[in-house]
């Protein structure tokens, strides 16, 4: 537990600053004069005695200044005395508490102009101070419910003082004011063109930018539609003899597809096929995405065929782009073919993609094919909870009824299951089919022997 003296000192300082009436200070007796050293005493002894006294005198001067400011009740005079003291003494600026109490008092008077004047006068000291001083100023603006001033102060800080501590102080300023919406507005989107300065900066620091450095810039510019800046990156690569790779062109393809410039994207693919670097699966996927986006499924299917011919294995991105488009267009044969390709290539896709195909097949009364996809999905470790036969409609219920009759267990009259099936025969059929499929899968029996649908 802290001692009474250690506890009472900040309490006394706080009460002195927050009190509404000045406190009478008990006069202190003058300090006794230092004894005069004997004539034979060496200079070192005299210096040893003088240093502690000098430090004590400085502490006394700071204490007197603090008391003087704490007793001041006029806001303008308080600001004036504060500025004078902080300018004259670095030790005064190290006193965090006096800053907090002074700002709190001025804010209680409703004098935000005085708070701004006081804190603005401290900004010239930021450069020569530690980072904690800058964070303190930002935080104090928040204590005075002035978050916009806090943001402006943070943005104007020298780079070395824009620390995590200072930013956390800014967040705290907005939290104190409760003005969360303006927090985002306080930080406009940085100019992306400034990213071009990264390359010269790396070279200035003795680092050689490689294709990864340039590809990062290309991705950033193309994703934000900044084609002019991206062209500058290509020029910088040429000047530095950095050969673009497939990822470089994939970034360009992605940007062209987002802009709807599909023909330009086709030209890039053709150029890559002719001059290199050779397009990969990602390159074709971008082109497929562009065609699907425009509803040109025939062209998308042709690109898929070219992908396979060029010994580029279709991947997750390929199927998750193509299959939903095929289902939406009613091209169930193509969607079904893709599903079998997914299983044969051991490609892991979203379970919802397969479920979408199953649901579409059931809606088209293609029950056997839907059931086969569910069974293959379970064998490939897709969860039964996420991949299952959907509830059947009246249109295809008759098709499914024969399947239920093969293995269904008779129910006693009046049982809970029978009552549910009387009210909801469709739900009953769907549950039996899923249970039967799972039973077949676990038993390992062949599909043709036990799960053939008559």
ABEGO torsion letter per residue (X at the ends): XBBAAAAAAAAAAAAAAABABBBBBBBBBBBBBBBBBBAABBAAAAAAAAAAAAAAAAAAAAAAAAAAAAABABAAAAAAAAAAAAAABAAAAABAAAAAAAAAAAAAAGBAAAAAAAAAAAAAAAAABBAAAAAAAAAAAAAAGBAAAAAAAAAABBAAABBAAAAAAAAAAAAAAGBAAAAAAABBBBBAAAAAAAAAAAAAAGBBBBAAAAAAAAAAAAAAGBAAAAAAAAAAAAAAGBBBBAAAAAAAAAAAAAAGBAAAAAAAAAAAAAAOBBBBAAAAAAAAAAAAAAGBAAAAAAAAAAAAAAGBBBBAAAAAAAAAAAAAAGBAAAAAAAAAAAAAAGBBBBAAAAAAAAAAAAAAGBAAAAAAAAAAAAAAGBBAAABBBBBBBAAAAAAAAAAAAAABBBBBBGBAAAAAAAABAAAAAAAAAAAAAAAAAAAGBBAAAAABBX
